[in-house]
Amino acid sequence: MSEPLLGDGPAAGHGLGSLTARLQGGLPMSEIGLPVLLLALVLGFALFVPQFATLGTFQSFMYQIAMLGLLSLAMVVPLISGGLNLAIIATANQSALLMAWLMKALLPASAGGPTLLLVILAALVAGLLLCLLIGFLTGALIAYTGVHPILVTLGTKSLIDGISIYLTRGTVISGIPDIFAATGNATLLGMPVVFLIFILAAVVLGIVLQGTPFGLKVAMIGSNIEATRYSAIDTRRTLVGVYVTSSVLCFVASIVMLAAFNSASAGYAQSYLLVTILAAVLGGVDPFGGFGKVAGLMVALAILQVISSGFNQLGLSNYLTVAIWGLILIAVVAAQTIHQSGWLVRRLRFRAAPSPASKP
C-alpha cells in the first residue's frame, strides 16, 4: 500500500533545495520579531500592573508554562513532519490515570522506603510503555495505511478518551504518594522542578531536531515526502518515530500533570489542545510542515503565558484571553500565507507600476 503523501498540497513545492536554504539561511522574521514582542508585552504589563514584575509572578509563570510547554513540544514534532497529533491530551491523561491507579492499587497502607520507590518506578514504566504503544500504533496507521494524520489522531483521541472515561466512569483518581506529589511544588535553585523538566525536554528535543539525522529526515518529510522517499530514506519508519517521539513527550507531560494536580482525570487540560497548535505556529513552525525550531516555540509560549498572566492580574475574563489567542493564531496564519504567496509584494509592485496611459 502506498505511503501517505503528507508533502502534497501547499507544502509540496518546498522541495529539498528550499529546505536546505531555510535551514542554512539567516534568521526568520519570527526569530527577530517574537523576542521584541515579548519584551514589549512584559514592559507594557509591568507599567500598568505594578505587581506584574515580581518574583511571585515569575515563579507562577514557570509553574503554569511547564505543562503547556511539554504538550506543545509533543505537537511540534508531528507538525514539522507535515502531520498533526490531536491525541496528545488524551494520551497524557490516560498515562497519568494508569500511573495513578497503579500507585494507589499497589501501595500498602503502611508502605515506605524501598517499596514505595519500587511501586512509583513500576507505575512510571507502565505509563511510558502505554505511551510508546499509543505512539507506535498511531504512527504505523499513518505511515502504512495512507490515512491523513488528522483523521487517524482524531480517531485515536476519541478511542483513548472513551476508554479512559469508561474505566474511570469520569471520576478523578487521587491518593498519589506524597513523595511523588511533592515534586509538583518542589523548587531547585529557586526554580520549580516541573519547569526544569520542561526546559530539559526542550533542550533534548531541540538537539534531536536540529542536530541528528532523524531531525533532518522529519523536516525533509514535511517539506516533500515524495522527494524524501526517492532520497533512499525510509519515510515510513521515520513517521512511526515521529509519533513515538510525540507520545514520549506526552508521557513526560503526564508526570508533570500528575504531580501538579496530585490526581488524574480524563478531563484534565482538554482546553490546551488548540493552544499547543497556536504556540507552535506562532513560534515559527510551518503549519504545512518542513520547518520549525524549539527556540521559537519557547518564545511563543512565553508570549502566550505573559498575556494570560497579565490579563489575569488586570482582572479580565479568561475567555477574553482565549479570544486574544485565537485572534493571534488567525493573524499569524494569514501573515504567513500572504508572505509565502507573495501577494503583498505583487500588489505593491502593481500599484507602483506606471499606467499605460502615462507612458510616452
ZILINKA-V738644 format. One record per run of one state. SS is the DSSP state (~ for helix, > for strand, _ for the rest). FROM is the first residue (numbers start at 1). LEN is the number of residues. If there is no record, write none. Layout:
SS,FROM,LEN
SS,FROM,LEN
This chain:
_,1,8
~,9,3
_,12,3
~,15,10
_,25,4
~,29,20
_,49,1
~,50,3
_,53,2
~,55,26
_,81,7
~,88,19
_,107,7
~,114,32
_,146,3
~,149,20
_,169,4
>,173,2
_,175,3
~,178,7
_,185,2
>,187,2
_,189,2
>,191,2
~,193,19
_,212,1
~,213,11
_,224,1
~,225,5
_,230,5
~,235,27
_,262,1
>,263,2
_,265,7
~,272,11
_,283,11
~,294,20
_,314,4
~,318,24
_,342,1
~,343,10
_,353,3
~,356,3
_,359,2
